[in-house]
Amino acid sequence: MTAQTPEISAGADVPGSLLTALAPPGLFPSLAGNWRWTEGGIFSLWTDAIVLFN
């Protein structure tokens, strides 16, 4: 029995990556109730960098 490698399409990860990149910057400030929260924006970008480039 031979193992088959699954075919990977180029656009398969795009929706998940977009959701991962856009959810924290929208979620953290909205939960805090302040869209001008600088530290929350920095934290969101840091979270995106860790998740997307890990």
Buried (B, 14 or more C-beta within 10 A) or exposed (E): EEEEEEEEEEEEEEEEEEEBBEBBBEEBBEEEEEEEBEEBBEBBEEBBEEEEEE
